C-alpha cells in the first residue's frame, strides 16, 4: 500500500508541469501570433507584387508570393468557418 501511494505521488509530481499555464501563451497569444504572421504574409506579397509591376521583382518570386498569400487566405477562411460552426453548435445545445 505504501509503495502504491508513493508511486502515485511521483506520477502526479511528474505530470503536474504539463498542466501548468504557459507564460505569455495560451489561445490569445497563439491567435495574436497567427494574425501577425498573416498580416506579414499579406504585406510581403503586396510588396512583391508592387516590385513586379515596376519590373524589379523576379516573376518566380511573384508566383511564390501569390501562392503563399492564397494558402494564408484559405487557412484563415477555414479557421473562420470552423469557429462559426462551433458557435452554431453551442447555440444548438439545450440549456
C-alpha positions as CSV (number, residue, x, y, z in Angstrom):
1,X,0.0,0.0,0.0
2,X,2.8,2.4,0.9
3,X,4.6,1.8,-2.4
4,X,1.4,2.5,-4.4
5,X,0.8,5.8,-2.8
6,X,4.5,6.8,-3.2
7,X,4.2,5.8,-6.9
8,X,1.1,7.9,-7.3
9,X,2.7,10.9,-5.7
10,X,5.7,10.6,-8.0
11,X,3.4,10.2,-11.1
12,X,1.4,13.3,-10.1
13,X,4.5,15.3,-9.5
14,X,6.0,14.4,-12.9
15,X,2.7,15.1,-14.7
16,X,1.9,18.4,-13.0
17,X,4.1,20.6,-15.2
18,X,2.1,19.5,-18.2
19,X,-1.0,21.3,-16.8
20,X,0.8,24.5,-15.8
21,X,-0.1,27.5,-17.8
22,X,2.4,28.7,-20.4
23,X,3.9,32.1,-19.8
24,X,2.5,34.6,-22.4
25,X,1.0,31.7,-24.3
26,X,-2.5,30.3,-24.4
27,X,-5.1,30.7,-27.1
28,X,-4.9,34.5,-27.0
29,X,-1.2,34.5,-27.7
30,X,-1.5,31.9,-30.4
31,X,-4.2,33.8,-32.2
32,X,-2.3,37.1,-31.9
33,X,0.8,35.4,-33.4
34,X,-1.2,33.9,-36.2
35,X,-2.8,37.2,-37.0
36,X,0.6,38.9,-37.1
37,X,2.0,36.2,-39.4
38,X,-1.0,36.5,-41.7
39,X,-0.5,40.3,-41.9
40,X,3.2,39.9,-42.6
41,X,2.5,37.4,-45.4
42,X,0.0,39.7,-47.0
43,X,2.4,42.7,-46.7
44,X,5.2,40.7,-48.2
45,X,3.0,39.6,-51.1
46,X,1.9,43.2,-51.7
47,X,5.5,44.4,-51.8
48,X,6.5,41.7,-54.2
49,X,3.5,42.5,-56.4
50,X,4.4,46.2,-56.5
51,X,8.0,45.3,-57.3
52,X,6.9,43.0,-60.1
53,X,4.7,45.7,-61.6
54,X,7.7,48.1,-61.7
55,X,9.9,45.3,-63.1
56,X,12.2,45.0,-60.0
57,X,11.0,41.5,-59.0
58,X,11.5,38.1,-60.5
59,X,8.3,36.6,-61.9
60,X,9.1,33.4,-60.0
61,X,9.1,35.4,-56.7
62,X,5.7,36.9,-57.6
63,X,4.2,33.5,-58.2
64,X,5.7,32.2,-55.0
65,X,4.3,35.2,-53.0
66,X,0.9,34.8,-54.6
67,X,0.9,31.1,-53.7
68,X,1.8,31.9,-50.1
69,X,-1.0,34.5,-50.0
70,X,-3.5,32.1,-51.4
71,X,-2.6,29.5,-48.8
72,X,-2.8,32.1,-45.9
73,X,-6.3,33.3,-47.1
74,X,-7.6,29.7,-47.5
75,X,-6.3,28.9,-44.0
76,X,-8.0,32.0,-42.5
77,X,-11.3,31.2,-44.2
78,X,-11.1,27.6,-42.9
79,X,-10.4,28.7,-39.4
80,X,-13.3,31.2,-39.6
81,X,-15.7,28.5,-40.9
82,X,-14.7,26.2,-38.0
83,X,-15.2,28.9,-35.4
84,X,-18.7,29.7,-36.9
85,X,-19.6,26.0,-36.9
86,X,-18.5,25.7,-33.3
87,X,-20.5,28.8,-32.3
88,X,-23.6,27.4,-34.1
89,X,-23.2,24.1,-32.3
90,X,-23.0,25.8,-29.0
91,X,-26.2,27.7,-29.8
92,X,-28.0,24.4,-30.6
93,X,-27.2,23.0,-27.2
94,X,-30.1,22.6,-24.8
95,X,-29.9,24.7,-21.7
